[in-house]
Amino acid sequence: MEQQGHAILDALQKATAAMNERDQALPGMGVVSKCLSQLSNGYDSELGGFNKAPKFPQPGKQVL
């Protein structure tokens, strides 16, 4: 039981360290603000969607 307890604690510590590293790699608020600004500027309030045509996904070729 003691050996299993140590193994579980080690696994939890490694998982926590990986989460902390991943969180540090997230983009900052500057990047988020720039993305929001670009999306807002590209929105077509008259016809809907973003930017110029095609505004919505186009069906792809069917490969048989």
PDB file of N, CA, C and O in Angstrom:
ATOM      1  N   MET A   1       0.820  -1.188   0.000  1.00  0.00           N
ATOM      2  CA  MET A   1       0.000   0.000   0.000  1.00  0.00           C
ATOM      3  C   MET A   1       0.868   1.257   0.000  1.00  0.00           C
ATOM      4  O   MET A   1       0.557   2.243  -0.668  1.00  0.00           O
ATOM      5  N   GLU A   2       1.938   1.202   0.745  1.00  0.00           N
ATOM      6  CA  GLU A   2       2.817   2.368   0.804  1.00  0.00           C
ATOM      7  C   GLU A   2       3.440   2.640  -0.565  1.00  0.00           C
ATOM      8  O   GLU A   2       3.544   3.790  -0.992  1.00  0.00           O
ATOM      9  N   GLN A   3       3.847   1.587  -1.234  1.00  0.00           N
ATOM     10  CA  GLN A   3       4.453   1.724  -2.555  1.00  0.00           C
ATOM     11  C   GLN A   3       3.430   2.294  -3.561  1.00  0.00           C
ATOM     12  O   GLN A   3       3.766   3.160  -4.369  1.00  0.00           O
ATOM     13  N   GLN A   4       2.207   1.809  -3.502  1.00  0.00           N
ATOM     14  CA  GLN A   4       1.151   2.316  -4.377  1.00  0.00           C
ATOM     15  C   GLN A   4       0.847   3.786  -4.065  1.00  0.00           C
ATOM     16  O   GLN A   4       0.610   4.588  -4.969  1.00  0.00           O
ATOM     17  N   GLY A   5       0.857   4.120  -2.788  1.00  0.00           N
ATOM     18  CA  GLY A   5       0.623   5.514  -2.388  1.00  0.00           C
ATOM     19  C   GLY A   5       1.672   6.440  -2.968  1.00  0.00           C
ATOM     20  O   GLY A   5       1.353   7.526  -3.451  1.00  0.00           O
ATOM     21  N   HIS A   6       2.935   6.006  -2.920  1.00  0.00           N
ATOM     22  CA  HIS A   6       4.023   6.812  -3.491  1.00  0.00           C
ATOM     23  C   HIS A   6       3.859   6.943  -5.006  1.00  0.00           C
ATOM     24  O   HIS A   6       4.091   8.011  -5.572  1.00  0.00           O
ATOM     25  N   ALA A   7       3.462   5.861  -5.647  1.00  0.00           N
ATOM     26  CA  ALA A   7       3.268   5.885  -7.101  1.00  0.00           C
ATOM     27  C   ALA A   7       2.147   6.858  -7.473  1.00  0.00           C
ATOM     28  O   ALA A   7       2.264   7.598  -8.449  1.00  0.00           O
ATOM     29  N   ILE A   8       1.079   6.856  -6.707  1.00  0.00           N
ATOM     30  CA  ILE A   8      -0.041   7.768  -6.969  1.00  0.00           C
ATOM     31  C   ILE A   8       0.387   9.216  -6.756  1.00  0.00           C
ATOM     32  O   ILE A   8       0.078  10.084  -7.572  1.00  0.00           O
ATOM     33  N   LEU A   9       1.093   9.477  -5.665  1.00  0.00           N
ATOM     34  CA  LEU A   9       1.569  10.836  -5.407  1.00  0.00           C
ATOM     35  C   LEU A   9       2.507  11.314  -6.500  1.00  0.00           C
ATOM     36  O   LEU A   9       2.414  12.464  -6.929  1.00  0.00           O
ATOM     37  N   ASP A  10       3.411  10.453  -6.962  1.00  0.00           N
ATOM     38  CA  ASP A  10       4.320  10.814  -8.050  1.00  0.00           C
ATOM     39  C   ASP A  10       3.545  11.156  -9.316  1.00  0.00           C
ATOM     40  O   ASP A  10       3.856  12.138  -9.990  1.00  0.00           O
ATOM     41  N   ALA A  11       2.536  10.349  -9.641  1.00  0.00           N
ATOM     42  CA  ALA A  11       1.738  10.595 -10.839  1.00  0.00           C
ATOM     43  C   ALA A  11       0.990  11.927 -10.727  1.00  0.00           C
ATOM     44  O   ALA A  11       0.915  12.676 -11.700  1.00  0.00           O
ATOM     45  N   LEU A  12       0.445  12.222  -9.562  1.00  0.00           N
ATOM     46  CA  LEU A  12      -0.262  13.482  -9.351  1.00  0.00           C
ATOM     47  C   LEU A  12       0.684  14.677  -9.462  1.00  0.00           C
ATOM     48  O   LEU A  12       0.320  15.705 -10.035  1.00  0.00           O
ATOM     49  N   GLN A  13       1.897  14.547  -8.916  1.00  0.00           N
ATOM     50  CA  GLN A  13       2.865  15.640  -9.005  1.00  0.00           C
ATOM     51  C   GLN A  13       3.270  15.891 -10.455  1.00  0.00           C
ATOM     52  O   GLN A  13       3.405  17.042 -10.871  1.00  0.00           O
ATOM     53  N   LYS A  14       3.465  14.820 -11.225  1.00  0.00           N
ATOM     54  CA  LYS A  14       3.836  14.976 -12.637  1.00  0.00           C
ATOM     55  C   LYS A  14       2.692  15.616 -13.418  1.00  0.00           C
ATOM     56  O   LYS A  14       2.927  16.485 -14.258  1.00  0.00           O
ATOM     57  N   ALA A  15       1.473  15.199 -13.153  1.00  0.00           N
ATOM     58  CA  ALA A  15       0.320  15.765 -13.851  1.00  0.00           C
ATOM     59  C   ALA A  15       0.169  17.245 -13.522  1.00  0.00           C
ATOM     60  O   ALA A  15      -0.131  18.048 -14.406  1.00  0.00           O
ATOM     61  N   THR A  16       0.371  17.609 -12.271  1.00  0.00           N
ATOM     62  CA  THR A  16       0.262  19.001 -11.850  1.00  0.00           C
ATOM     63  C   THR A  16       1.345  19.842 -12.506  1.00  0.00           C
ATOM     64  O   THR A  16       1.081  20.964 -12.938  1.00  0.00           O
ATOM     65  N   ALA A  17       2.566  19.311 -12.585  1.00  0.00           N
ATOM     66  CA  ALA A  17       3.659  20.039 -13.222  1.00  0.00           C
ATOM     67  C   ALA A  17       3.360  20.252 -14.702  1.00  0.00           C
ATOM     68  O   ALA A  17       3.629  21.324 -15.244  1.00  0.00           O
ATOM     69  N   ALA A  18       2.805  19.232 -15.355  1.00  0.00           N
ATOM     70  CA  ALA A  18       2.458  19.363 -16.777  1.00  0.00           C
ATOM     71  C   ALA A  18       1.377  20.411 -16.976  1.00  0.00           C
ATOM     72  O   ALA A  18       1.433  21.176 -17.939  1.00  0.00           O
ATOM     73  N   MET A  19       0.394  20.463 -16.086  1.00  0.00           N
ATOM     74  CA  MET A  19      -0.671  21.466 -16.180  1.00  0.00           C
ATOM     75  C   MET A  19      -0.097  22.872 -16.028  1.00  0.00           C
ATOM     76  O   MET A  19      -0.482  23.785 -16.758  1.00  0.00           O
ATOM     77  N   ASN A  20       0.815  23.043 -15.087  1.00  0.00           N
ATOM     78  CA  ASN A  20       1.412  24.354 -14.858  1.00  0.00           C
ATOM     79  C   ASN A  20       2.205  24.804 -16.081  1.00  0.00           C
ATOM     80  O   ASN A  20       2.149  25.976 -16.453  1.00  0.00           O
ATOM     81  N   GLU A  21       2.942  23.889 -16.709  1.00  0.00           N
ATOM     82  CA  GLU A  21       3.705  24.227 -17.908  1.00  0.00           C
ATOM     83  C   GLU A  21       2.758  24.614 -19.034  1.00  0.00           C
ATOM     84  O   GLU A  21       3.021  25.579 -19.752  1.00  0.00           O
ATOM     85  N   ARG A  22       1.655  23.877 -19.201  1.00  0.00           N
ATOM     86  CA  ARG A  22       0.695  24.158 -20.257  1.00  0.00           C
ATOM     87  C   ARG A  22       0.056  25.518 -20.033  1.00  0.00           C
ATOM     88  O   ARG A  22      -0.113  26.278 -20.986  1.00  0.00           O
ATOM     89  N   ASP A  23      -0.302  25.843 -18.798  1.00  0.00           N
ATOM     90  CA  ASP A  23      -0.935  27.112 -18.491  1.00  0.00           C
ATOM     91  C   ASP A  23      -0.004  28.280 -18.808  1.00  0.00           C
ATOM     92  O   ASP A  23      -0.469  29.338 -19.233  1.00  0.00           O
ATOM     93  N   GLN A  24       1.280  28.108 -18.610  1.00  0.00           N
ATOM     94  CA  GLN A  24       2.227  29.175 -18.889  1.00  0.00           C
ATOM     95  C   GLN A  24       2.370  29.412 -20.385  1.00  0.00           C
ATOM     96  O   GLN A  24       2.808  30.485 -20.800  1.00  0.00           O
ATOM     97  N   ALA A  25       2.006  28.423 -21.204  1.00  0.00           N
ATOM     98  CA  ALA A  25       2.142  28.549 -22.645  1.00  0.00           C
ATOM     99  C   ALA A  25       0.918  29.204 -23.282  1.00  0.00           C
ATOM    100  O   ALA A  25       0.907  29.425 -24.493  1.00  0.00           O
ATOM    101  N   LEU A  26      -0.107  29.518 -22.499  1.00  0.00           N
ATOM    102  CA  LEU A  26      -1.306  30.140 -23.053  1.00  0.00           C
ATOM    103  C   LEU A  26      -1.000  31.569 -23.489  1.00  0.00           C
ATOM    104  O   LEU A  26      -0.157  32.236 -22.888  1.00  0.00           O
ATOM    105  N   PRO A  27      -1.688  32.045 -24.543  1.00  0.00           N
ATOM    106  CA  PRO A  27      -1.443  33.415 -24.999  1.00  0.00           C
ATOM    107  C   PRO A  27      -1.907  34.426 -23.966  1.00  0.00           C
ATOM    108  O   PRO A  27      -2.820  34.165 -23.183  1.00  0.00           O
ATOM    109  N   GLY A  28      -1.273  35.565 -23.976  1.00  0.00           N
ATOM    110  CA  GLY A  28      -1.614  36.623 -23.040  1.00  0.00           C
ATOM    111  C   GLY A  28      -2.829  37.415 -23.497  1.00  0.00           C
ATOM    112  O   GLY A  28      -3.380  37.163 -24.569  1.00  0.00           O
ATOM    113  N   MET A  29      -3.238  38.368 -22.679  1.00  0.00           N
ATOM    114  CA  MET A  29      -4.412  39.176 -22.975  1.00  0.00           C
ATOM    115  C   MET A  29      -4.211  40.039 -24.218  1.00  0.00           C
ATOM    116  O   MET A  29      -5.181  40.374 -24.899  1.00  0.00           O
ATOM    117  N   GLY A  30      -2.980  40.398 -24.517  1.00  0.00           N
ATOM    118  CA  GLY A  30      -2.715  41.182 -25.724  1.00  0.00           C
ATOM    119  C   GLY A  30      -3.109  40.419 -26.977  1.00  0.00           C
ATOM    120  O   GLY A  30      -3.692  40.990 -27.898  1.00  0.00           O
ATOM    121  N   VAL A  31      -2.794  39.137 -27.013  1.00  0.00           N
ATOM    122  CA  VAL A  31      -3.141  38.292 -28.148  1.00  0.00           C
ATOM    123  C   VAL A  31      -4.653  38.123 -28.234  1.00  0.00           C
ATOM    124  O   VAL A  31      -5.235  38.202 -29.316  1.00  0.00           O
ATOM    125  N   VAL A  32      -5.278  37.893 -27.094  1.00  0.00           N
ATOM    126  CA  VAL A  32      -6.724  37.726 -27.054  1.00  0.00           C
ATOM    127  C   VAL A  32      -7.416  39.003 -27.531  1.00  0.00           C
ATOM    128  O   VAL A  32      -8.375  38.929 -28.299  1.00  0.00           O
ATOM    129  N   SER A  33      -6.953  40.159 -27.096  1.00  0.00           N
ATOM    130  CA  SER A  33      -7.538  41.441 -27.503  1.00  0.00           C
ATOM    131  C   SER A  33      -7.392  41.672 -29.002  1.00  0.00           C
ATOM    132  O   SER A  33      -8.318  42.153 -29.655  1.00  0.00           O
ATOM    133  N   LYS A  34      -6.225  41.326 -29.544  1.00  0.00           N
ATOM    134  CA  LYS A  34      -5.995  41.496 -30.975  1.00  0.00           C
ATOM    135  C   LYS A  34      -6.934  40.593 -31.784  1.00  0.00           C
ATOM    136  O   LYS A  34      -7.494  41.028 -32.790  1.00  0.00           O
ATOM    137  N   CYS A  35      -7.105  39.361 -31.357  1.00  0.00           N
ATOM    138  CA  CYS A  35      -8.021  38.434 -32.045  1.00  0.00           C
ATOM    139  C   CYS A  35      -9.451  38.969 -32.012  1.00  0.00           C
ATOM    140  O   CYS A  35     -10.151  38.949 -33.025  1.00  0.00           O
ATOM    141  N   LEU A  36      -9.876  39.440 -30.856  1.00  0.00           N
ATOM    142  CA  LEU A  36     -11.224  39.987 -30.717  1.00  0.00           C
ATOM    143  C   LEU A  36     -11.405  41.198 -31.630  1.00  0.00           C
ATOM    144  O   LEU A  36     -12.447  41.344 -32.270  1.00  0.00           O
ATOM    145  N   SER A  37     -10.409  42.052 -31.688  1.00  0.00           N
ATOM    146  CA  SER A  37     -10.477  43.236 -32.532  1.00  0.00           C
ATOM    147  C   SER A  37     -10.582  42.853 -34.009  1.00  0.00           C
ATOM    148  O   SER A  37     -11.389  43.425 -34.741  1.00  0.00           O
ATOM    149  N   GLN A  38      -9.779  41.899 -34.443  1.00  0.00           N
ATOM    150  CA  GLN A  38      -9.812  41.477 -35.839  1.00  0.00           C
ATOM    151  C   GLN A  38     -11.154  40.840 -36.188  1.00  0.00           C
ATOM    152  O   GLN A  38     -11.699  41.098 -37.261  1.00  0.00           O
ATOM    153  N   LEU A  39     -11.688  40.020 -35.303  1.00  0.00           N
ATOM    154  CA  LEU A  39     -12.998  39.419 -35.556  1.00  0.00           C
ATOM    155  C   LEU A  39     -14.088  40.490 -35.605  1.00  0.00           C
ATOM    156  O   LEU A  39     -14.956  40.454 -36.477  1.00  0.00           O
ATOM    157  N   SER A  40     -14.046  41.428 -34.686  1.00  0.00           N
ATOM    158  CA  SER A  40     -15.047  42.496 -34.644  1.00  0.00           C
ATOM    159  C   SER A  40     -15.007  43.340 -35.905  1.00  0.00           C
ATOM    160  O   SER A  40     -16.052  43.710 -36.440  1.00  0.00           O
ATOM    161  N   ASN A  41     -13.807  43.648 -36.384  1.00  0.00           N
ATOM    162  CA  ASN A  41     -13.669  44.476 -37.584  1.00  0.00           C
ATOM    163  C   ASN A  41     -14.128  43.736 -38.832  1.00  0.00           C
ATOM    164  O   ASN A  41     -14.556  44.374 -39.795  1.00  0.00           O
ATOM    165  N   GLY A  42     -14.053  42.423 -38.842  1.00  0.00           N
ATOM    166  CA  GLY A  42     -14.428  41.649 -40.018  1.00  0.00           C
ATOM    167  C   GLY A  42     -15.890  41.256 -40.065  1.00  0.00           C
ATOM    168  O   GLY A  42     -16.334  40.672 -41.053  1.00  0.00           O
ATOM    169  N   TYR A  43     -16.650  41.559 -39.022  1.00  0.00           N
ATOM    170  CA  TYR A  43     -18.055  41.147 -38.977  1.00  0.00           C
ATOM    171  C   TYR A  43     -18.902  42.026 -39.891  1.00  0.00           C
ATOM    172  O   TYR A  43     -18.788  43.251 -39.856  1.00  0.00           O
ATOM    173  N   ASP A  44     -19.744  41.413 -40.700  1.00  0.00           N
ATOM    174  CA  ASP A  44     -20.651  42.121 -41.599  1.00  0.00           C
ATOM    175  C   ASP A  44     -22.026  42.189 -40.926  1.00  0.00           C
ATOM    176  O   ASP A  44     -22.784  41.220 -40.958  1.00  0.00           O
ATOM    177  N   SER A  45     -22.339  43.323 -40.325  1.00  0.00           N
ATOM    178  CA  SER A  45     -23.604  43.447 -39.588  1.00  0.00           C
ATOM    179  C   SER A  45     -24.815  43.521 -40.517  1.00  0.00           C
ATOM    180  O   SER A  45     -25.936  43.251 -40.085  1.00  0.00           O
ATOM    181  N   GLU A  46     -24.608  43.882 -41.784  1.00  0.00           N
ATOM    182  CA  GLU A  46     -25.728  43.974 -42.725  1.00  0.00           C
ATOM    183  C   GLU A  46     -26.136  42.600 -43.254  1.00  0.00           C
ATOM    184  O   GLU A  46     -27.321  42.266 -43.268  1.00  0.00           O
ATOM    185  N   LEU A  47     -25.161  41.804 -43.688  1.00  0.00           N
ATOM    186  CA  LEU A  47     -25.454  40.503 -44.292  1.00  0.00           C
ATOM    187  C   LEU A  47     -25.099  39.329 -43.386  1.00  0.00           C
ATOM    188  O   LEU A  47     -25.396  38.179 -43.708  1.00  0.00           O
ATOM    189  N   GLY A  48     -24.473  39.615 -42.271  1.00  0.00           N
ATOM    190  CA  GLY A  48     -24.071  38.548 -41.351  1.00  0.00           C
ATOM    191  C   GLY A  48     -22.766  37.900 -41.791  1.00  0.00           C
ATOM    192  O   GLY A  48     -22.290  38.125 -42.904  1.00  0.00           O
ATOM    193  N   GLY A  49     -22.213  37.120 -40.933  1.00  0.00           N
ATOM    194  CA  GLY A  49     -20.960  36.426 -41.238  1.00  0.00           C
ATOM    195  C   GLY A  49     -19.756  37.336 -41.087  1.00  0.00           C
ATOM    196  O   GLY A  49     -19.863  38.454 -40.582  1.00  0.00           O
ATOM    197  N   PHE A  50     -18.617  36.846 -41.528  1.00  0.00           N
ATOM    198  CA  PHE A  50     -17.371  37.583 -41.397  1.00  0.00           C
ATOM    199  C   PHE A  50     -16.722  37.779 -42.758  1.00  0.00           C
ATOM    200  O   PHE A  50     -16.684  36.858 -43.575  1.00  0.00           O
ATOM    201  N   ASN A  51     -16.216  38.974 -42.996  1.00  0.00           N
ATOM    202  CA  ASN A  51     -15.493  39.334 -44.202  1.00  0.00           C
ATOM    203  C   ASN A  51     -16.352  39.173 -45.448  1.00  0.00           C
ATOM    204  O   ASN A  51     -17.580  39.217 -45.375  1.00  0.00           O
ATOM    205  N   LYS A  52     -15.699  38.987 -46.596  1.00  0.00           N
ATOM    206  CA  LYS A  52     -16.400  38.876 -47.874  1.00  0.00           C
ATOM    207  C   LYS A  52     -16.765  37.423 -48.159  1.00  0.00           C
ATOM    208  O   LYS A  52     -16.364  36.512 -47.435  1.00  0.00           O
ATOM    209  N   ALA A  53     -17.534  37.227 -49.227  1.00  0.00           N
ATOM    210  CA  ALA A  53     -17.977  35.885 -49.639  1.00  0.00           C
ATOM    211  C   ALA A  53     -16.766  34.997 -49.935  1.00  0.00           C
ATOM    212  O   ALA A  53     -15.730  35.516 -50.350  1.00  0.00           O
ATOM    213  N   PRO A  54     -16.855  33.725 -49.742  1.00  0.00           N
ATOM    214  CA  PRO A  54     -17.944  32.983 -49.128  1.00  0.00           C
ATOM    215  C   PRO A  54     -17.887  33.123 -47.611  1.00  0.00           C
ATOM    216  O   PRO A  54     -16.826  32.964 -47.009  1.00  0.00           O
ATOM    217  N   LYS A  55     -19.006  33.416 -47.006  1.00  0.00           N
ATOM    218  CA  LYS A  55     -19.055  33.653 -45.571  1.00  0.00           C
ATOM    219  C   LYS A  55     -19.310  32.388 -44.771  1.00  0.00           C
ATOM    220  O   LYS A  55     -19.081  32.345 -43.562  1.00  0.00           O
ATOM    221  N   PHE A  56     -19.777  31.383 -45.443  1.00  0.00           N
ATOM    222  CA  PHE A  56     -20.135  30.161 -44.736  1.00  0.00           C
ATOM    223  C   PHE A  56     -19.384  28.999 -45.367  1.00  0.00           C
ATOM    224  O   PHE A  56     -19.018  29.075 -46.540  1.00  0.00           O
ATOM    225  N   PRO A  57     -19.147  27.943 -44.634  1.00  0.00           N
ATOM    226  CA  PRO A  57     -18.388  26.802 -45.169  1.00  0.00           C
ATOM    227  C   PRO A  57     -19.003  26.277 -46.470  1.00  0.00           C
ATOM    228  O   PRO A  57     -20.218  26.121 -46.589  1.00  0.00           O
ATOM    229  N   GLN A  58     -18.142  26.017 -47.419  1.00  0.00           N
ATOM    230  CA  GLN A  58     -18.578  25.489 -48.703  1.00  0.00           C
ATOM    231  C   GLN A  58     -18.385  23.971 -48.704  1.00  0.00           C
ATOM    232  O   GLN A  58     -17.394  23.466 -48.176  1.00  0.00           O
ATOM    233  N   PRO A  59     -19.330  23.256 -49.294  1.00  0.00           N
ATOM    234  CA  PRO A  59     -19.177  21.794 -49.346  1.00  0.00           C
ATOM    235  C   PRO A  59     -17.957  21.436 -50.180  1.00  0.00           C
ATOM    236  O   PRO A  59     -17.701  22.028 -51.229  1.00  0.00           O
ATOM    237  N   GLY A  60     -17.217  20.461 -49.692  1.00  0.00           N
ATOM    238  CA  GLY A  60     -16.029  20.016 -50.411  1.00  0.00           C
ATOM    239  C   GLY A  60     -16.372  18.960 -51.445  1.00  0.00           C
ATOM    240  O   GLY A  60     -17.496  18.462 -51.496  1.00  0.00           O
ATOM    241  N   LYS A  61     -15.400  18.630 -52.256  1.00  0.00           N
ATOM    242  CA  LYS A  61     -15.591  17.561 -53.235  1.00  0.00           C
ATOM    243  C   LYS A  61     -15.702  16.235 -52.503  1.00  0.00           C
ATOM    244  O   LYS A  61     -15.013  15.984 -51.515  1.00  0.00           O
ATOM    245  N   GLN A  62     -16.570  15.414 -53.006  1.00  0.00           N
ATOM    246  CA  GLN A  62     -16.712  14.080 -52.422  1.00  0.00           C
ATOM    247  C   GLN A  62     -15.702  13.152 -53.086  1.00  0.00           C
ATOM    248  O   GLN A  62     -15.675  13.013 -54.309  1.00  0.00           O
ATOM    249  N   VAL A  63     -14.887  12.532 -52.274  1.00  0.00           N
ATOM    250  CA  VAL A  63     -13.882  11.607 -52.795  1.00  0.00           C
ATOM    251  C   VAL A  63     -14.382  10.205 -52.561  1.00  0.00           C
ATOM    252  O   VAL A  63     -14.660   9.810 -51.429  1.00  0.00           O
ATOM    253  N   LEU A  64     -14.495   9.458 -53.636  1.00  0.00           N
ATOM    254  CA  LEU A  64     -14.964   8.077 -53.513  1.00  0.00           C
ATOM    255  C   LEU A  64     -13.818   7.122 -53.478  1.00  0.00           C
ATOM    256  O   LEU A  64     -14.024   5.913 -53.377  1.00  0.00           O
TER     257      LEU A  64
END
